[in-house]
Structures are given as C-alpha cells and as structure tokens.
Amino acid sequence: MNTHRSATYFLAGWLLASALFQAPKTTVLPSRMAPPVPPGELLKRGTVRELRALEGLGPKRAQALVNARSTKGELPPLEEIPGIGTWTAARLQGYVR
C-alpha cells in the first residue's frame, strides 16, 4: 500500500471523526444552587461570588468577610475584619440585620 495514500485516508478519517464527535459545549454554572440569600442576611450567609456583587467589595474583601464569619454565621464588628475600613463598614451596614 502506498504510504502517501494511507496518510490521506488517515487524515480524512480524523477530520470526519472530529466533525462528528465534537465535545459538548460548556455551560455556565449558577453562583448558588440554593435560592438566593435575602439582602439582610447576605453578609452572614452569602458566598464570595454573591458578596462580590456588592458595591465596594472585591474578591479579597469578600473572602475576608467569609473567613471572618463563624460557623453559625455570626460576624465580628465589620471594622475589625482585615481589609475593611470604616468607610466600607458604613456602606455595608445596610446589609446587616
């Protein structure tokens, strides 16, 4: 068998298989599988992704809030959390119930 011809058949088969058996498209996962957290309890129960949606909270401050929470969801005073100053704490008071 001619090696040039077998390489052509191999390439044609590979292209056909790749066209027929494409990988499924990825889907975006939701930020939370459970119902959304009410705004009054967002700082106590929200995920990092949900906290990042608040104005003035980036990824580091949101992670600091999550790390500062106890297992029961209790927060220390906001000014005592590393990375959150008085200005940010005053803006977040509306989310503390």
N, C-alpha and C positions, 0 to 999 in steps of 0.2 A: 504494500500500500504506500502511496506517496505521502511523505510526511507533511508536505505543504497542504495537501488536500485534507488530511486528518486534523491539522490545526485549524483549518477553516470551519470544518464541521464542529469542532470543539467550541470555537468562538461563537458560532451561530447558536449552538445549544445553550451555551452560558447566557447569551443575550436574551434568548427566548425564556429561559427559566427565571432570569432576574425580572423580566417584564411581567410574567405571570404570577410569581410568588413574591410580591413586594411586601415589605414589612408594614404592619398596620401603623396608621398614623397615631402619634401620641396625643393624649388628651390632658388637659389641664385639670389637676385635682383641686377641689374646693379647699378653701383655707381652714374649714372646720367641718367635721362630719355631723356634728350635733347642731341643733338650732342655734342661731346667733345669740350672743350674750347681750342682755339688756344694757343700755348705756350706763346705768347706775352701778352696775356690777362689773364693768369692763376691766377696771384695774385689778379687781380681786380674782377674776376667773378667765380673763381674755388670754388668747395666745399671743405670741410675739408678733405674728403677722397681723392680728387684729389690732394690737396696740400701735403698730407702726402706721396704721391708718389715721391715728390721731395727729392733729397738727402739733408740731414741735417735738415729736418723738421719732427718732431714727432707730436703726437696728440696735445700737449699743444701749441706748436708754431704755428701749422696750425690753431687752434682755436683762438689764439691771433690775427693772421692775419685777419681772418674772422670778429672778433669782432671789429677790428680797422678800417675796411672799412666803408665808409659812404654808404648811401642808393643808391647813384649814382655810387658806385664802386671806389671812389677816396681813395687813400691810403695816409696816412701821410708819412713822411720820415721813411724808414724802421728802422733806428736806434732808433727812438722814440717809437716803439712798444715794450711793455714789453716782455722780454724773447728773443729778437732778438738783438744780439750784432753786432759789426762792421764786424766780420768775416762772420757771416751768412748773413748779409745785402749785403756784397760784392759778395757773391756767388749767391744771389737772384737777383742781378741787371740785369742779362741776361733775366729774366722773366718779367721785367718791360719795357713797351713800352713807 
